[in-house]
Amino acid sequence: MSFCCQSKKEPDNEYALQHRITDYAEILTAEQEDSLIAIMENLEMRIGSQIGILTVLTLDGQKIEELSFKTAEATRLGRAT
């Protein structure tokens, strides 16, 4: 599963993870995204881990932990407990 043809414009919802990899900072090549997606899919099938990768241009003063948590919540990423 690859989403190389996405618009790289950040959406109104700053915490949106559009797909397994959302590269707003445009730092990953299509080949790197494909490789990471394969690893993530394998992990999800083997052990159930749900992983998303989000790159942004700036944290706008937020702590990385805050952005990570807000993104996971907005995307409903992770296992239900």
Secondary structure, DSSP 8 states (H G I E B T S, - for coil): ---TT---S--SSTT---SSEEETT--S-HHHHHHHHHHHHHHHHHH-----EEE-S--TT--HHHHHHHHHHHHT-S---
